[in-house]
Each structure stands twice: as C-alpha cells, then as structure tokens.
Amino acid sequence: MKVFEKLFGVARPFFEDGQPLHLVHPVYQAIENLFFAPNARTHTAPFVRDALDLKRYMTMVIIALLPAFFASIYFFGWRVLLMIIVSYAAGGTVECLFAMIRKDEIAEGFLVTGFIFPLVLPPATPLWMVAVGVVFGVIVGKEAFGGTGRNLFNAALVGRCFLSIGYPATMANAWLQPATSATDRLLALPSLGAADAVSAATPLVLAGRGEMVPIPDLLWGGVLGSVGETSAIAVIAGGVFLVACGVANWRTVIGTLGSFAVLSAVLHETFPAQAPSPTFALLSGGILFGAFFMATDPVTSPVTLTGKWAYGILIGTVTVLIRVFSGYTEGVTFAILLGNCCAPLIDEAVIRGRMRRYARAR
Amino acid sequence: MTSPSAHQPLLAGRPADNTTVLPAPDTLYLPLTSRRLCFSDTRVRDGQAVRAGQVLARDPDHWGIPLLAPRAGTARTMALDGHIVLEVGPVEVSDESDLPGVDAKTAEAELPGKRADLLQLGGWQFVRDARTDAIADPTQTPRAVIIVALALDSFVAQPDALLEGRVLDFARGIAALTSAVGSTGCQYHLLVGKGKLSELVSGAVREAKLHGRLMIHHVPQVYPHDNAQLAMQTFRMANSADDVVWCIGVDGMLAIKDALVDGKPCVDRTVAVGGPAIQSPRHVRAPIGHPVADILAPLTVDDTCRVINGGFMSGADLAPGQRGLDGECVGLTVLDDPPGREFVGFMRPGLERQSFSRCFLEALFPRVPVRLTPVVGGEERACVACGYCEQICPAGLLPQVLHRYLYNEQMDDAHALGLNLCVECGLCSYVCPCKIELREQFSSAKHQLRCEDDDASMAV
C-alpha cells in the first residue's frame, strides 16, 4: 500500500496541467482512484455520507454476473474469457478516448458494459466482431448521448443489435455445442477462430418445431444459447443476489418476469401450438438474463419507482409477443431496447400525475 | 403515512442523558453571528461595564432580537473579530443607558406585551416558522403551533436531558406560550415519539388545559420525523399556503417558561457534545459565549477531527473564527477525520460498514456502528437514476427528477413537482452513490423561489 502511494506520488506530476502527459490524465486519474478513494471531504450537511459509491455499485453487478460467467466457462470453454478481454480492451480504449476528448473523468459504467457485452453474444462469435460490436455500442449507445448516466439505450444491447443486423449469417451460426463433462472444454485451449461453431438450433427454435428440451437441462445449462444465458440456475443465483443488495430494482425484475409468465400462461392456454408452457418459456432464451441484468440497468430504465413497474411489464409483454407472434424466436433484446425508448415517456406520465396531485393539494 | 426513511444506522458516541454544568469561565466570547441571526447593531461601548442580562447588541433584521450579557462584567467590542468579549467579574454598573444613535426600530411597540417581553429576554429566537425554519415573525398570528418534543438528528441535545427534573416547567412554558400567542383559533400540535418520556410530556401538555385545541401525534423515532415541516405536511396542519404555522422545540419551551414566568433572560444553553471523536459523550450546560475549545478539550480523543455545530445531518461547520458557544447551538458533533485515502475501499467486503443499499453484505453480519467520518468516499458522477433518493425521501418527493430539472434550470417544473415540500433533511445526499449534493441544490433553489415570490408580492 505504501509502495502504491509512493508510486502515484512519483507519477502524478507528469500528468498535471501543462505537462506532456496531461492528455491522458483521465486514464491516470481513473487508475489512481481505483487504488485510492478520492480525498474529498464533505463541505455541507449531511456531513457523513453513505459508504456506497458508484465503483462499488458497478462492482456488485460484476459479482452478480460471476455465476453465469463461470457456468459459461464450463460449458463453452476459455474462449469466453478471451471475448471478455477483447471487449474490455476495445471498449475501454473508446471510453478512454472520449474521456480525453471531453477532459472528463472516466465513469464506472463501462466496468459493467465491457463484462456484460460478451455474455449476450453467441459463444463462437469471432473476436473481431466482439470488438466491433462493443465499439459501436459504446460510441452510439452511450458516448453519443454524453456518457454514463445520460445514455438512452443500454450500450451492450445496442452493440448486440448492431451485430445481429449487420452480420446475421455469422451470428446465427455462431453457436457452440456445450460441454457435457468438465474435461470437455476446461482442459482445451481456446479456439481463436470459430472452427467448431455450429448452426444447431437453440431450445426456442426447437420448441417452435415442437421438440421440447427437458426443463432440468434448461435449469442446469448445457443447452445452446448466448454465453451468459445458458445456465438458468447461475443467472437466477446472481440475479437474486443483485436484487437482494438493492442494486437491481426488484420492481423491474418482478414486473418483467411476472408479466412474462402471466402472458405466457394465457397464450399457452389459447395457442398451445405456438406458445410453450410458461416454465419452459421463462427458462429458455435470454429472458432471465435480460430481466435481471439488462432491464435493471438504472440509467436506461425509468428514473421513477412507479415507472419501473410499467417498464418491466412492457418488456415482459413485448418479449412474449415477439416470441409467439413474430418471425424472431427470441425477443428480449428488442423488447428491452423498446423499453429504453419508452422509459422517458413512462417517466413523463408518472411526473405529470405527480404534478397534478401537488397542484390539487395547493 | 408510511415511513420510507426507515434506514436507521447504529451510531457510536450518543451523548448520555445526564447534564454536566460547566464551571464558569473568566472570559466569554459571544459570537455576533449564528445560524439565523446577525447581531450587527452593537449597543455597548468598548470597555463598558455591563450587568447580567443587559443588551449587548441587537439584530436589526429580526425585530431587534437582543444578544444579552450572560454574566456581569466588562464588555470588549474590539478585542476579537466577530465577537463581543465579556470579562466576567463583579463590576460597578454606572451607565445604564444604551448607546445613542442607531435607535432600535424594533417592533416592540406594536407587539402584544408578552411577545415583547419574550423578545427582550432573548426567548423569541426559539419560535420558528415551520415552513422555512427561520425565526417566526412576532407580528403575525399563527394558525397552528407545533411543539416538537423529540430531537432525532444524532448528537443534538436530547429532550430526555433537557427535561430532566423540568417536566413541570415544560407544562408552564406551554401555558405561557398560549397566553403569548393569544389567539383563540390557534391549534396546538405536539410531536412525540414513544416511551416514558413521551407519556410524561403528553401528560404535562394536557395539564396546560388546552381544551380540544391540542392534538398529540406519535411519530416514528427515525430521523427526520422531528421535522416540523414534514409533520405539517403529514398531518395537514395548514389549510392554505398562507396559514402561519410556528414550531417550538423543548429548549424553546423551557426558555419561554424562564422568560415569561420567572422573568429570567435566556442566556444559558444545554448542548450535546457527542460523536465518535468524543471520549465520553455528554450534555453540558454553559452560558452563551463559553469557549468551545474549553468544552471540547477535555473530551476529544485527538486533534485531527472536524467540529460541526449541530447534528451531522442538519448542522453546519463550526464557523472558522468562532470561539464561543452561540445562542442557537444545540450540539457539537465531533467526527474523526483520518488523514490519507482508503486503499481499494470499493472492493472491500464491508464487514465493518453499513450502507442503505445493503451492498456491503451488512445483512449477513451483526449490526456494527457506522463509521462516521466526513470522507465523501467517491467521485461525483452524473446521476445514474438508482432510485435510492426516492426510496428514502421522507416527504415522498422525486429527488432524482428534481435534480434533473434544476440541472437544466427548469425552475417552474421543479416547483410544480413539489420542490417546496422538500424538508431539507439531507437523506438524499446521504444515500446518493454518485455523491451529488442534492440537499444543497434543493436548498438554494428553494431560497431562490422564495426570493422570487417576495419580489413578486412586493411588485404587487
């Protein structure tokens, strides 16, 4: 610790105003603040502040993603780790560049974006596509709007959406056959290319053909799907943790999953041929991952607590409708992006209602 | 009404209930400014001998509220900037008359007798406007008076300590207050918590025989439910925005009794001295102007600490040059201010900390006292709309939206969204993970709104 303190003490002057390295000051500042909390003291009441800061807040999301991450390493091998490294490197560079141009500090939001983006991709996505996707997501989805806290759309989903529209064939054939035993992939070297990519059908596609993957398989994992969504148990474990520590808002999660389950059940009764049972629907595809980790992104969901209910219900409903009535087998990405679009509108409705109430009381 | 602000962290350093009376010092340093008052109109000459209770200075902006000499002695007006220094000792008071010249254009003449007496004896400053927390206008007639018999900010003088052996005085204070208020249409509200003290206080207030004009409200003993504005909104004490509502705390009630029943000037204060940097937290009773250093020196653990005038949620920094206790002080909170920066603080599991969001695994471990330091602990960031402020806001507002409006300078929208209902408790600033100074922002915006309103009414 003392060593670090000395090291930063030596390095700091090089990045100060007027020094040649001042341009990369945001990067230096971010690294220093990663090791040492900022020195600021309160100057106005309340004089004591909660111990939580944004770094901790974002770290909790990463901790909650770890079960899904470990499950994906088990099923899809070390390739997943490579994807995450590429995502952090490419996206981080863009983030740093923007911070330098803005002469602003690097915000913590990217900690999550960089980690979550590979988890929503098919496991055999070529690494260059991971880089392209994350760069597009960060620039168009976030930095164009002003950075973390001001973005309208979830940056990771913008990146994913871009890839699935820009490279539909590659994306559709980038699935990996999951491992069946621990030795399958954990002992194998990661493949840089997509040599063993398959174009096999995911459980949702199979269900469309009337072939149901058994529920235990869906729960445990070992089914085709995006990197992070394969094991429902791992996603639920992380998601419940995230809700329990208050970072993911329970209103969004319950709104999404509740409306999804209810509508699935109703449609399953009415159109048994098209709509699978609600249990199957919940456990297959990305709805769990989306509800726990993507929809709960606070920046792109409505800011009001009442609004979060409406937002969750919208996402759950639209996902079912896309899955059952459209040509797409999976609709979570689109549903959440649509929810992002509507979030300001939902907020506006809540705020107007509130204003009317205050006006009446006056 | 539900209480969304149920976050009640464990705190170390709460002051004990018993009160220590401090030995009289030789010299008193009477500050000329305090939170609400500014005694700019000095009424004694440098070196003049004064008797106890004599007027040393007045606040011309607040109906000439006087600064009274707590003891007899020699007044020095030039000795210390921003203070009147009083050398305590028996003196021959020859010159009784105040300084000529700037004559007090006080409202005394127009005031009803009792209110004028109260003002002259230094007791009026405890009567506050419930909406603004400023000193109440003595020329107005209140529609309701809120008697606040609990103090929930940490490390401020507790009613238990103030009322020790003085419950009867409290009841007499209320009787005196009703005669000072005079109006028959005035409703009295008593805010109490739960437990023995609240029963005692309720009993005492019933003694005052207010016959149907008294309502007792039991509020949760969680900060900030002692806030008069919050109570006013919760229990709908005013019918319109023009209704005048006053509020008075326990210290004010006792001061009113001293002034109106016994004719004694209000020159002594009971304050809490607490906080993690205080060895044995306690209440102390001392005259106004008692050197703060003398109060703290025997109790403080070390000297790297931060002294706050009031509680840590609602107080203010002790003014840099302030040497003596001011007349509005309710407590001195002393926080440790460890030098240096925390090493990878955000990654620690948090066995020793508590957080509103439960992010520090606090749910899994026994409750530990919160580490009270003035460290902000993070960088200020753009709002990520986590919603913690809305969850904790006791007035049920949408602080994150208000922040956005004020950030965009949409004053009218902020006003329509209930900015005026903000009670400035500071809980939103406390929980904000982006470390945004919400309370400060709302407070200054409210002030601006009030000024605009005043200008508008002037123009009319």
Chai-1 contact restraints between the chains, C-beta under 6 A:
chainA,res_idxA,chainB,res_idxB,connection_type,confidence,min_distance_angstrom,max_distance_angstrom,comment,restraint_id
A,M1,B,F343,contact,1.0,0.0,6.0,A-B,restraint_1
A,F36,B,R341,contact,1.0,0.0,6.0,A-B,restraint_2
A,A37,B,R341,contact,1.0,0.0,6.0,A-B,restraint_3
A,A37,B,E342,contact,1.0,0.0,6.0,A-B,restraint_4
A,A37,B,G345,contact,1.0,0.0,6.0,A-B,restraint_5
A,A37,B,G377,contact,1.0,0.0,6.0,A-B,restraint_6
A,P38,B,E379,contact,1.0,0.0,6.0,A-B,restraint_7
A,N39,B,R341,contact,1.0,0.0,6.0,A-B,restraint_8
A,A40,B,V376,contact,1.0,0.0,6.0,A-B,restraint_9
A,R41,B,P374,contact,1.0,0.0,6.0,A-B,restraint_10
A,T42,B,P374,contact,1.0,0.0,6.0,A-B,restraint_11
A,T42,B,V376,contact,1.0,0.0,6.0,A-B,restraint_12
A,T44,B,E440,contact,1.0,0.0,6.0,A-B,restraint_13
A,A45,B,S314,contact,1.0,0.0,6.0,A-B,restraint_14
A,A45,B,G315,contact,1.0,0.0,6.0,A-B,restraint_15
A,A45,B,G426,contact,1.0,0.0,6.0,A-B,restraint_16
A,P46,B,M313,contact,1.0,0.0,6.0,A-B,restraint_17
A,P46,B,G426,contact,1.0,0.0,6.0,A-B,restraint_18
A,P46,B,S429,contact,1.0,0.0,6.0,A-B,restraint_19
A,P46,B,Y430,contact,1.0,0.0,6.0,A-B,restraint_20
A,F47,B,I308,contact,1.0,0.0,6.0,A-B,restraint_21
A,F47,B,F312,contact,1.0,0.0,6.0,A-B,restraint_22
A,F47,B,P374,contact,1.0,0.0,6.0,A-B,restraint_23
A,V48,B,F312,contact,1.0,0.0,6.0,A-B,restraint_24
A,V48,B,L372,contact,1.0,0.0,6.0,A-B,restraint_25
A,R49,B,V376,contact,1.0,0.0,6.0,A-B,restraint_26
A,R49,B,Y430,contact,1.0,0.0,6.0,A-B,restraint_27
A,D50,B,S355,contact,1.0,0.0,6.0,A-B,restraint_28
A,D50,B,F356,contact,1.0,0.0,6.0,A-B,restraint_29
A,D50,B,Y430,contact,1.0,0.0,6.0,A-B,restraint_30
A,D50,B,V431,contact,1.0,0.0,6.0,A-B,restraint_31
A,A51,B,R353,contact,1.0,0.0,6.0,A-B,restraint_32
A,A51,B,S355,contact,1.0,0.0,6.0,A-B,restraint_33
A,L52,B,S355,contact,1.0,0.0,6.0,A-B,restraint_34
A,L52,B,S357,contact,1.0,0.0,6.0,A-B,restraint_35
A,L52,B,C359,contact,1.0,0.0,6.0,A-B,restraint_36
A,L52,B,P433,contact,1.0,0.0,6.0,A-B,restraint_37
A,D53,B,G377,contact,1.0,0.0,6.0,A-B,restraint_38
A,D53,B,G378,contact,1.0,0.0,6.0,A-B,restraint_39
A,D53,B,P433,contact,1.0,0.0,6.0,A-B,restraint_40
A,L54,B,R381,contact,1.0,0.0,6.0,A-B,restraint_41
A,L54,B,P433,contact,1.0,0.0,6.0,A-B,restraint_42
A,L54,B,C434,contact,1.0,0.0,6.0,A-B,restraint_43
A,K55,B,F346,contact,1.0,0.0,6.0,A-B,restraint_44
A,R56,B,F346,contact,1.0,0.0,6.0,A-B,restraint_45
A,R56,B,C359,contact,1.0,0.0,6.0,A-B,restraint_46
A,Y57,B,P433,contact,1.0,0.0,6.0,A-B,restraint_47
A,M60,B,C359,contact,1.0,0.0,6.0,A-B,restraint_48
A,A107,B,R381,contact,1.0,0.0,6.0,A-B,restraint_49
A,G149,B,A382,contact,1.0,0.0,6.0,A-B,restraint_50
A,G149,B,C383,contact,1.0,0.0,6.0,A-B,restraint_51
A,G149,B,V384,contact,1.0,0.0,6.0,A-B,restraint_52
A,R150,B,A382,contact,1.0,0.0,6.0,A-B,restraint_53
A,C245,B,R358,contact,1.0,0.0,6.0,A-B,restraint_54
A,C245,B,C359,contact,1.0,0.0,6.0,A-B,restraint_55
A,G246,B,S357,contact,1.0,0.0,6.0,A-B,restraint_56
A,G246,B,R358,contact,1.0,0.0,6.0,A-B,restraint_57
A,P298,B,V384,contact,1.0,0.0,6.0,A-B,restraint_58
A,P298,B,A385,contact,1.0,0.0,6.0,A-B,restraint_59
A,P298,B,C386,contact,1.0,0.0,6.0,A-B,restraint_60
A,V299,B,V384,contact,1.0,0.0,6.0,A-B,restraint_61
A,V299,B,A385,contact,1.0,0.0,6.0,A-B,restraint_62
A,V303,B,A385,contact,1.0,0.0,6.0,A-B,restraint_63
A,V303,B,Q400,contact,1.0,0.0,6.0,A-B,restraint_64
A,T304,B,L398,contact,1.0,0.0,6.0,A-B,restraint_65
A,L305,B,G387,contact,1.0,0.0,6.0,A-B,restraint_66
A,L305,B,E390,contact,1.0,0.0,6.0,A-B,restraint_67
A,I351,B,V401,contact,1.0,0.0,6.0,A-B,restraint_68
A,M355,B,A416,contact,1.0,0.0,6.0,A-B,restraint_69
A,M355,B,L417,contact,1.0,0.0,6.0,A-B,restraint_70
A,Y358,B,G418,contact,1.0,0.0,6.0,A-B,restraint_71
